Amino acid sequence: MPQPVGTDRVQPRRFAIARRVLFGLLLLNSAYLYIANRASGPPRIPLSAFLYEGTLLLHLGLGIALLLFTILRVKAVIAAIREGRGAAAVAGTLTSLSLAICLATGLGFLGIGFGWLGLGARPMLRLVHDASTAGILLFGLVTLWLRARTRDAASLERRQARGATGLAVAVVLPFVALLAYTLYAPNTDRVIQNPLVPPMTAYDEGDGRGGKFFPASAQSVDGQFFPSEYFVDSKSCGAVGCHPDIYKQWESSAHHRGSFNNQWYRKAIEYMQEVAGVQPSKWCAGCHDMAVLLTEDPKHPGHSRFDVPIASHDFPEHDFPESHAGIGCAVCHSIVHVKSTMGNSDYLADYPPMHKYIISAGPVEKQVQKFLTRLAPAPHKKTFLRPFHTDQTAKFCSSCHKVHLDVAVNNYRWFRGFNDYDSWQGSGVSGFGAGSFYYPADEKTGQPAFKKCANCHMPDVASEDAGNFGGMV
């Protein structure tokens, strides 16, 4: 006799459909996050950044739903494991164990997001979480096939095994292809490499004679200006739970006092502008005054703040914070490409797509953003820490620590200015100085221990800052 709708026979079917939909969504969602976390570059447009954060929140929601589903079904799962026999029972047990580990590590990630667990636990949690997810897929598929092996072709088990295999093929093949592309696609931003032919004249450097920032070689993506508040907010990087130690180090550094908050520099630029005009002084601003040079003058749309004499907008400090920002955190960490080791601010800077939303957000939205950054810091790290910051440190530093003056600056001819990069490169310390008699050696092993700029000027110190490596920054 057929049972009416709403009886117990209908409920398990709906339960099974909901379970499959939930698991399928979670599988696709996980694949996207896995690829996005391993992509070579950061989000370049707001849509991709919002998509990542939305997918991350969806992942949390689906994970919590799967956890609740598992708690409701835990008795049935334990009974099935006890009643099982043979290889299928072993595979089913391993699937359940993988699921339990995956959910437990997911709760661990929530602890990191809320600050209950330290960030140091994240690498191991992520490794175990990824491995257990792979275990669910592998052991789950094996379990289905082992159960289906003893059934006829029209059985439910055979249909489930065929459906799962088809889904695995449909997801895994494009997933592997896309992952390979993100890992191995060429990304010229990652490497600092000199061009085959250097600029022939000063007017070929940067954006050229008509550029917004010329004679500085500095460029911005799409020629955009940066919002002024972007460069003056270094203090926010030192918020509790983020980078307070690094901020304190920067606050007492020469970089902090590298702009018009340094009265010696301020007088030098004011004098230069009186003698040579405003335009040549932009050559200095490419490295000293990004917060002024790369921002738009509100009184003259389309023009840099540095297109007018600096004496007109450097004091009082509270009215012109851009002039007193120094060389802040955002300056070096917004450089997405160094075009050569020629120096003279030969870099390309980009404005992070999420910044304008973060500064305009309320306290709740900012806490959510901080939670997501702790939970999955990959986009934040890729946005502000490029491979050349750590792998090619000396070449990166050369963009400002090596300069030359030319006709556009001195109205005379080419002159070499100060040049820390070539001095380092020609010395034994770099490992490239063939004529050097001094090569540093490791005290313990006696082997050569060549050094980059940061090894001496930014030595490792103990810190629990976010992003520390082995307790050091």
Solvent accessible surface area in square Angstrom, and as a share of the most:
residue,aa,sasa,rsa
1,M,224,1.00
2,P,120,0.75
3,Q,92,0.41
4,P,95,0.59
5,V,125,0.72
6,G,47,0.45
7,T,38,0.22
8,D,119,0.62
9,R,167,0.61
10,V,39,0.22
11,Q,86,0.38
12,P,81,0.51
13,R,170,0.62
14,R,131,0.48
15,F,78,0.32
16,A,23,0.18
17,I,84,0.43
18,A,57,0.44
19,R,88,0.32
20,R,121,0.44
21,V,85,0.49
22,L,24,0.12
23,F,69,0.29
24,G,18,0.18
25,L,88,0.44
26,L,22,0.11
27,L,26,0.13
28,L,98,0.49
29,N,9,0.05
30,S,25,0.16
31,A,18,0.14
32,Y,74,0.28
33,L,14,0.07
34,Y,71,0.27
35,I,16,0.08
36,A,27,0.21
37,N,27,0.14
38,R,63,0.23
39,A,26,0.20
40,S,38,0.24
41,G,27,0.26
42,P,16,0.10
43,P,28,0.17
44,R,106,0.39
45,I,97,0.49
46,P,41,0.26
47,L,130,0.65
48,S,38,0.25
49,A,6,0.04
50,F,91,0.38
51,L,95,0.47
52,Y,11,0.04
53,E,30,0.14
54,G,38,0.37
55,T,18,0.10
56,L,13,0.06
57,L,84,0.42
58,L,92,0.46
59,H,36,0.16
60,L,29,0.15
61,G,39,0.38
62,L,17,0.08
63,G,21,0.20
64,I,79,0.40
65,A,40,0.31
66,L,12,0.06
67,L,41,0.20
68,L,103,0.51
69,F,32,0.13
70,T,30,0.17
71,I,101,0.51
72,L,133,0.66
73,R,89,0.33
74,V,65,0.37
75,K,168,0.71
76,A,43,0.33
77,V,53,0.31
78,I,77,0.39
79,A,44,0.34
80,A,52,0.40
81,I,61,0.31
82,R,188,0.68
83,E,131,0.59
84,G,26,0.25
85,R,187,0.68
86,G,55,0.53
87,A,60,0.47
88,A,23,0.18
89,A,20,0.16
90,V,90,0.52
91,A,7,0.05
92,G,12,0.12
93,T,53,0.31
94,L,63,0.31
95,T,30,0.17
96,S,31,0.20
97,L,98,0.49
98,S,10,0.07
99,L,39,0.19
100,A,54,0.42
101,I,67,0.34
102,C,16,0.10
103,L,20,0.10
104,A,61,0.47
105,T,11,0.07
106,G,21,0.20
107,L,91,0.45
108,G,13,0.13
109,F,22,0.09
110,L,32,0.16
111,G,6,0.06
112,I,0,0.00
113,G,5,0.05
114,F,114,0.47
115,G,43,0.41
116,W,192,0.67
117,L,75,0.37
118,G,49,0.47
119,L,45,0.22
120,G,70,0.67
121,A,40,0.31
122,R,28,0.10
123,P,93,0.59
124,M,124,0.55
125,L,29,0.14
126,R,61,0.22
127,L,114,0.57
128,V,52,0.30
129,H,30,0.13
130,D,44,0.23
131,A,63,0.49
132,S,9,0.06
133,T,37,0.22
134,A,58,0.45
135,G,9,0.09
136,I,18,0.09
137,L,69,0.35
138,L,113,0.56
139,F,60,0.25
140,G,17,0.16
141,L,50,0.25
142,V,61,0.35
143,T,10,0.06
144,L,46,0.23
145,W,107,0.38
146,L,35,0.17
147,R,113,0.41
148,A,0,0.00
149,R,164,0.60
150,T,99,0.57
151,R,111,0.41
152,D,98,0.51
153,A,65,0.51
154,A,78,0.60
155,S,18,0.12
156,L,94,0.47
157,E,46,0.20
158,R,65,0.24
159,R,128,0.47
160,Q,53,0.23
161,A,0,0.00
162,R,116,0.42
163,G,47,0.45
164,A,27,0.21
165,T,43,0.25
166,G,40,0.39
167,L,82,0.41
168,A,29,0.22
169,V,79,0.46
170,A,65,0.51
171,V,19,0.11
172,V,70,0.40
173,L,116,0.58
174,P,75,0.47
175,F,45,0.19
176,V,82,0.47
177,A,64,0.50
178,L,95,0.47
179,L,29,0.14
180,A,45,0.35
181,Y,144,0.55
182,T,19,0.11
183,L,86,0.43
184,Y,175,0.66
185,A,24,0.18
186,P,132,0.83
187,N,41,0.21
188,T,109,0.63
189,D,27,0.14
190,R,98,0.36
191,V,78,0.45
192,I,2,0.01
193,Q,137,0.61
194,N,82,0.42
195,P,69,0.43
196,L,181,0.90
197,V,107,0.62
198,P,78,0.49
199,P,49,0.31
200,M,138,0.61
201,T,73,0.43
202,A,10,0.08
203,Y,67,0.26
204,D,83,0.43
205,E,14,0.06
206,G,23,0.22
207,D,68,0.35
208,G,11,0.11
209,R,163,0.59
210,G,81,0.78
211,G,15,0.15
212,K,80,0.34
213,F,2,0.01
214,F,8,0.03
215,P,7,0.04
216,A,1,0.01
217,S,0,0.00
218,A,1,0.01
219,Q,38,0.17
220,S,6,0.04
221,V,31,0.18
222,D,141,0.73
223,G,25,0.25
224,Q,54,0.24
225,F,34,0.14
226,F,4,0.02
227,P,41,0.26
228,S,25,0.16
229,E,73,0.33
230,Y,11,0.04
231,F,5,0.02
232,V,53,0.30
233,D,58,0.30
234,S,10,0.06
235,K,149,0.63
236,S,61,0.39
237,C,49,0.29
238,G,15,0.14
239,A,43,0.33
240,V,130,0.75
241,G,34,0.32
242,C,36,0.21
243,H,50,0.22
244,P,37,0.23
245,D,49,0.25
246,I,69,0.35
247,Y,33,0.13
248,K,134,0.57
249,Q,86,0.38
250,W,35,0.12
251,E,80,0.36
252,S,99,0.64
253,S,37,0.24
254,A,85,0.66
255,H,76,0.34
256,H,27,0.12
257,R,124,0.45
258,G,10,0.10
259,S,2,0.01
260,F,0,0.00
261,N,20,0.10
262,N,47,0.24
263,Q,82,0.37
264,W,225,0.79
265,Y,28,0.11
266,R,51,0.19
267,K,120,0.51
268,A,57,0.44
269,I,4,0.02
270,E,25,0.11
271,Y,144,0.55
272,M,41,0.18
273,Q,18,0.08
274,E,142,0.64
275,V,101,0.58
276,A,51,0.40
277,G,27,0.26
278,V,31,0.18
279,Q,81,0.36
280,P,18,0.11
281,S,0,0.00
282,K,5,0.02
283,W,42,0.15
284,C,20,0.12
285,A,0,0.00
286,G,0,0.00
287,C,17,0.10
288,H,68,0.30
289,D,1,0.01
290,M,6,0.02
291,A,2,0.02
292,V,1,0.01
293,L,0,0.00
294,L,3,0.01
295,T,1,0.00
296,E,70,0.31
297,D,9,0.05
298,P,97,0.61
299,K,171,0.72
300,H,87,0.39
301,P,105,0.66
302,G,42,0.40
303,H,98,0.44
304,S,0,0.00
305,R,33,0.12
306,F,1,0.00
307,D,49,0.25
308,V,34,0.20
309,P,71,0.45
310,I,1,0.00
311,A,67,0.52
312,S,74,0.47
313,H,16,0.07
314,D,2,0.01
315,F,83,0.35
316,P,63,0.39
317,E,98,0.44
318,H,149,0.67
319,D,81,0.42
320,F,48,0.20
321,P,55,0.35
322,E,15,0.07
323,S,2,0.01
324,H,16,0.07
325,A,13,0.10
326,G,2,0.02
327,I,22,0.11
328,G,3,0.03
329,C,25,0.15
330,A,15,0.12
331,V,6,0.03
332,C,36,0.21
333,H,64,0.29
334,S,4,0.03
335,I,6,0.03
336,V,5,0.03
337,H,37,0.17
338,V,0,0.00
339,K,48,0.20
340,S,7,0.05
341,T,13,0.08
342,M,41,0.18
343,G,0,0.00
344,N,8,0.04
345,S,0,0.00
346,D,9,0.05
347,Y,2,0.01
348,L,43,0.21
349,A,3,0.02
350,D,17,0.09
351,Y,30,0.11
352,P,14,0.09
353,P,16,0.10
354,M,25,0.11
355,H,27,0.12
356,K,96,0.41
357,Y,84,0.32
358,I,60,0.31
359,I,65,0.33
360,S,91,0.59
361,A,26,0.20
362,G,27,0.26
363,P,110,0.69
364,V,108,0.62
365,E,97,0.44
366,K,87,0.37
367,Q,119,0.53
368,V,60,0.35
369,Q,39,0.17
370,K,66,0.28
371,F,28,0.12
372,L,6,0.03
373,T,38,0.22
374,R,38,0.14
375,L,7,0.03
376,A,9,0.07
377,P,42,0.26
378,A,14,0.11
379,P,28,0.18
380,H,81,0.36
381,K,104,0.44
382,K,38,0.16
383,T,23,0.13
384,F,55,0.23
385,L,56,0.28
386,R,15,0.06
387,P,33,0.21
388,F,0,0.00
389,H,21,0.09
390,T,69,0.40
391,D,101,0.53
392,Q,41,0.18
393,T,13,0.07
394,A,5,0.04
395,K,63,0.27
396,F,21,0.09
397,C,35,0.21
398,S,1,0.00
399,S,4,0.03
400,C,28,0.17
401,H,71,0.32
402,K,19,0.08
403,V,16,0.09
404,H,8,0.04
405,L,48,0.24
406,D,23,0.12
407,V,59,0.34
408,A,20,0.15
409,V,11,0.07
410,N,47,0.24
411,N,132,0.68
412,Y,145,0.55
413,R,120,0.44
414,W,112,0.39
415,F,84,0.35
416,R,99,0.36
417,G,22,0.22
418,F,107,0.45
419,N,32,0.17
420,D,75,0.39
421,Y,10,0.04
422,D,55,0.28
423,S,78,0.50
424,W,42,0.15
425,Q,69,0.31
426,G,53,0.51
427,S,35,0.23
428,G,2,0.02
429,V,42,0.24
430,S,9,0.06
431,G,32,0.30
432,F,139,0.58
433,G,4,0.04
434,A,104,0.81
435,G,70,0.67
436,S,27,0.17
437,F,207,0.86
438,Y,135,0.51
439,Y,96,0.37
440,P,9,0.06
441,A,61,0.47
442,D,56,0.29
443,E,176,0.79
444,K,193,0.82
445,T,91,0.53
446,G,51,0.49
447,Q,115,0.51
448,P,85,0.54
449,A,31,0.24
450,F,99,0.41
451,K,74,0.31
452,K,71,0.30
453,C,31,0.19
454,A,26,0.20
455,N,74,0.38
456,C,87,0.52
457,H,154,0.69
458,M,141,0.63
459,P,77,0.48
460,D,101,0.52
461,V,64,0.37
462,A,85,0.66
463,S,10,0.06
464,E,169,0.76
465,D,4,0.02
466,A,19,0.15
467,G,57,0.55
468,N,45,0.23
469,F,144,0.60
470,G,83,0.80
471,G,31,0.30
472,M,75,0.33
473,V,39,0.22
